[in-house]
Amino acid sequence: MINYFDLGMNLKNALATPRLSQRNTESTLVETGYTLTAEANFLASRGHHWSEDSYEIGAASPLSFGPNGYITAVSEPVRHGVGSALVQSHSPFNNLLSKSL
């Protein structure tokens, strides 16, 4: 989610980016492809070590609440083989809230 919040990627691209997970061990568990990124090269130059023993690290299905009141749902594009996200209503979230009160 750092890619989304801090680096300005959209949710789809942020989810597709290879992940890493540090578990207080000597090396950091990374998904295939992470070691080819600029971030990995930067961290490796400062002494970080990688272990590519994992096919995937977790899965996510985030929601984004836009300033216009609309909700965007995104599903994993590469992990677990497939994912889906469905829009239940085309109404802005703020309108849905006011109708339920």
CYANA upper distance limits for C-alpha pairs under 8 A (distance plus 0.5 A):
  1 MET  CA      5 PHE  CA      6.64
  1 MET  CA     14 ALA  CA      7.18
  1 MET  CA     15 LEU  CA      8.24
  2 ILE  CA      6 ASP  CA      5.67
  2 ILE  CA      7 LEU  CA      7.05
  3 ASN  CA      7 LEU  CA      5.23
  3 ASN  CA      8 GLY  CA      6.81
  3 ASN  CA      9 MET  CA      6.08
  3 ASN  CA     14 ALA  CA      5.86
  4 TYR  CA      8 GLY  CA      5.60
  4 TYR  CA      9 MET  CA      5.20
  4 TYR  CA     10 ASN  CA      6.45
  4 TYR  CA     11 LEU  CA      6.59
  4 TYR  CA     14 ALA  CA      6.19
  5 PHE  CA      9 MET  CA      8.17
  9 MET  CA     13 ASN  CA      6.71
  9 MET  CA     14 ALA  CA      6.22
 10 ASN  CA     14 ALA  CA      6.60
 11 LEU  CA     15 LEU  CA      6.57
 11 LEU  CA     62 PRO  CA      8.22
 11 LEU  CA     74 VAL  CA      7.23
 12 LYS  CA     16 ALA  CA      6.87
 12 LYS  CA     74 VAL  CA      6.86
 12 LYS  CA     75 SER  CA      8.11
 12 LYS  CA     76 GLU  CA      8.22
 12 LYS  CA     77 PRO  CA      7.78
 13 ASN  CA     17 THR  CA      6.81
 15 LEU  CA     60 ALA  CA      7.95
 15 LEU  CA     76 GLU  CA      6.69
 15 LEU  CA     77 PRO  CA      7.66
 16 ALA  CA     76 GLU  CA      7.48
 16 ALA  CA     77 PRO  CA      6.48
 16 ALA  CA     78 VAL  CA      6.79
 17 THR  CA     34 TYR  CA      8.44
 18 PRO  CA     30 VAL  CA      7.92
 18 PRO  CA     31 GLU  CA      5.93
 18 PRO  CA     32 THR  CA      7.23
 18 PRO  CA     33 GLY  CA      6.59
 18 PRO  CA     34 TYR  CA      5.62
 19 ARG  CA     30 VAL  CA      6.39
 19 ARG  CA     31 GLU  CA      6.04
 19 ARG  CA     34 TYR  CA      7.12
 19 ARG  CA     56 GLU  CA      8.35
 19 ARG  CA     57 ILE  CA      6.98
 20 LEU  CA     28 THR  CA      7.20
 20 LEU  CA     29 LEU  CA      6.13
 20 LEU  CA     30 VAL  CA      4.73
 20 LEU  CA     31 GLU  CA      6.83
 20 LEU  CA     34 TYR  CA      7.90
 20 LEU  CA     57 ILE  CA      7.69
 21 SER  CA     28 THR  CA      6.43
 21 SER  CA     29 LEU  CA      5.69
 21 SER  CA     30 VAL  CA      6.86
 21 SER  CA     57 ILE  CA      7.82
 22 GLN  CA     27 SER  CA      8.01
 22 GLN  CA     28 THR  CA      5.33
 22 GLN  CA     29 LEU  CA      6.77
 23 ARG  CA     28 THR  CA      7.66
 23 ARG  CA     29 LEU  CA      8.49
 26 GLU  CA     49 HIS  CA      7.70
 27 SER  CA     48 HIS  CA      7.48
 27 SER  CA     49 HIS  CA      5.23
 27 SER  CA     50 TRP  CA      5.59
 27 SER  CA     51 SER  CA      6.49
 28 THR  CA     48 HIS  CA      8.07
 28 THR  CA     49 HIS  CA      6.66
 28 THR  CA     50 TRP  CA      5.37
 28 THR  CA     51 SER  CA      6.32
 29 LEU  CA     50 TRP  CA      6.51
 29 LEU  CA     51 SER  CA      5.31
 29 LEU  CA     52 GLU  CA      6.48
 29 LEU  CA     53 ASP  CA      7.43
 29 LEU  CA     54 SER  CA      7.46
 30 VAL  CA     34 TYR  CA      6.65
 30 VAL  CA     35 THR  CA      8.16
 30 VAL  CA     50 TRP  CA      6.92
 30 VAL  CA     51 SER  CA      6.49
 30 VAL  CA     52 GLU  CA      5.66
 30 VAL  CA     53 ASP  CA      7.99
 30 VAL  CA     54 SER  CA      7.25
 30 VAL  CA     57 ILE  CA      8.11
 31 GLU  CA     52 GLU  CA      6.44
 31 GLU  CA     53 ASP  CA      8.33
 31 GLU  CA     54 SER  CA      6.44
 31 GLU  CA     55 TYR  CA      6.48
 31 GLU  CA     56 GLU  CA      6.06
 31 GLU  CA     57 ILE  CA      7.15
 32 THR  CA     52 GLU  CA      6.76
 32 THR  CA     54 SER  CA      8.19
 32 THR  CA     55 TYR  CA      7.25
 32 THR  CA     56 GLU  CA      8.37
 33 GLY  CA     37 THR  CA      7.80
 34 TYR  CA     40 ALA  CA      7.02
 35 THR  CA     40 ALA  CA      5.73
 35 THR  CA     41 ASN  CA      7.50
 35 THR  CA     50 TRP  CA      8.05
 36 LEU  CA     40 ALA  CA      7.26
 36 LEU  CA     41 ASN  CA      7.83
 37 THR  CA     41 ASN  CA      6.97
 38 ALA  CA     42 PHE  CA      6.66
 39 GLU  CA     43 LEU  CA      6.70
 40 ALA  CA     44 ALA  CA      6.43
 41 ASN  CA     45 SER  CA      6.67
 42 PHE  CA     46 ARG  CA      7.35
 43 LEU  CA     47 GLY  CA      7.22
 43 LEU  CA     48 HIS  CA      6.09
 44 ALA  CA     48 HIS  CA      5.08
 44 ALA  CA     49 HIS  CA      6.82
 56 GLU  CA     79 ARG  CA      7.12
 59 ALA  CA     76 GLU  CA      7.21
 59 ALA  CA     79 ARG  CA      7.07
 59 ALA  CA     80 HIS  CA      8.12
 60 ALA  CA     75 SER  CA      7.45
 60 ALA  CA     76 GLU  CA      6.85
 61 SER  CA     73 ALA  CA      7.66
 61 SER  CA     74 VAL  CA      6.23
 61 SER  CA     75 SER  CA      5.37
 61 SER  CA     76 GLU  CA      7.00
 61 SER  CA     85 ALA  CA      8.41
 62 PRO  CA     73 ALA  CA      6.64
 62 PRO  CA     74 VAL  CA      6.29
 62 PRO  CA     75 SER  CA      7.68
 63 LEU  CA     71 ILE  CA      7.02
 63 LEU  CA     72 THR  CA      6.07
 63 LEU  CA     73 ALA  CA      5.17
 63 LEU  CA     74 VAL  CA      7.05
 64 SER  CA     71 ILE  CA      6.07
 64 SER  CA     72 THR  CA      5.50
 64 SER  CA     73 ALA  CA      7.06
 65 PHE  CA     69 GLY  CA      6.97
 65 PHE  CA     70 TYR  CA      6.53
 65 PHE  CA     71 ILE  CA      5.22
 65 PHE  CA     72 THR  CA      7.08
 66 GLY  CA     70 TYR  CA      5.85
 66 GLY  CA     71 ILE  CA      6.67
 66 GLY  CA     72 THR  CA      8.09
 68 ASN  CA     92 PRO  CA      7.60
 69 GLY  CA     92 PRO  CA      5.20
 69 GLY  CA     93 PHE  CA      5.38
 69 GLY  CA     94 ASN  CA      5.90
 69 GLY  CA     95 ASN  CA      8.41
 70 TYR  CA     91 SER  CA      7.72
 70 TYR  CA     92 PRO  CA      4.98
 70 TYR  CA     93 PHE  CA      5.92
 70 TYR  CA     94 ASN  CA      8.41
 71 ILE  CA     92 PRO  CA      7.76
 71 ILE  CA     93 PHE  CA      7.03
 73 ALA  CA     85 ALA  CA      6.14
 73 ALA  CA     86 LEU  CA      7.54
 73 ALA  CA     87 VAL  CA      7.90
 74 VAL  CA     84 SER  CA      8.03
 74 VAL  CA     85 ALA  CA      6.17
 75 SER  CA     83 GLY  CA      5.75
 75 SER  CA     84 SER  CA      5.79
 75 SER  CA     85 ALA  CA      6.00
 76 GLU  CA     80 HIS  CA      8.26
 76 GLU  CA     82 VAL  CA      7.36
 76 GLU  CA     83 GLY  CA      5.90
 76 GLU  CA     84 SER  CA      8.08
 77 PRO  CA     82 VAL  CA      6.99
 77 PRO  CA     83 GLY  CA      7.03
 78 VAL  CA     82 VAL  CA      7.04
 91 SER  CA     95 ASN  CA      6.96
 91 SER  CA     96 LEU  CA      7.28
 92 PRO  CA     96 LEU  CA      7.09
 93 PHE  CA     97 LEU  CA      6.81
 94 ASN  CA     98 SER  CA      6.87
 95 ASN  CA     99 LYS  CA      6.77
 96 LEU  CA    100 SER  CA      6.93
 97 LEU  CA    101 LEU  CA      7.05
